[in-house]
Amino acid sequence: MASLDSTEDAAAAWAEEAQFPWPTVMKEDLAKTDIMEHQGRGVPHYVLVNKEGEALATGKEACLAKIAELSE
């Protein structure tokens, strides 16, 4: 998850509330990743990417469904 929150605590609190179990990348660290290739126009914007940076799913429901499929 890429977070635009101002603090890691705020990002962690949101991730916990939204039940996001995956790592959070803070805005100051975004340049160190390829995640901005998948940026959206709104917040939140959901894109599930693999370790090669390829998009596997876009949109909340599609991402959650793909995560469930990959978890089987």
N, C-alpha and C positions, 0 to 999 in steps of 0.2 A: 504494500500500500504506500502510495506517495501521500504525504501529509503536508498541508499548507498551514497547519497549526503553528502558533508562535513558540510553543514549548513541547518538549518530548512528553511531559506529563499530560498535557492536553490531548496530544495524539494518542497516547496509550489509553487514556480514559475513553476517548471516542471509540477506539478499536475494541476495547472491552465491551462497551455498551452495544456496539454493532456486531459483536461476536466474530471479529476478524482475527483468526488465529495466525496469520502470516506476518512476516516482518514489516516494519514501517520504515520508510525512507523519508527523512526530514527534508524540508525544502532546501536547506543549505547543502545537502548532499546529493540533490537530484542531478547535478552536472557530472557526478561520478558514475552515473548509470546511463543506460539507454532508454530509460522509462519515458522520457519526454517525447520520444517518437510516437507514443500512444496517448498523448494528452488529449483531453476533450475540451468542450466549450463550457461545461457546467460542473458544479460540485454538488454531490459526488459524481465521479465518472468512473465506471468499473471496466477494467481490462485485465484479464488474466494472462500473464505472460510466462513462458517457460524460461529455463536458465539460459537459453540462447537469445532471449529477448523477443521471441516470436509470439504474436498474439494468439491465444488459444480460444478466447471467448470475449465478447464485449457486451456490456449491460449487466446489471446486478443479477437478474434471474439466470441468465446464460452462464455467468461466472460461477454462481453457486451450484448450478446443475453440473457444470464441468468438474468442479472440485469434488462433488459427490461421486461422479463417475470415476474420477482418477483415484479416489479413496477406496474404491471397492476392492 
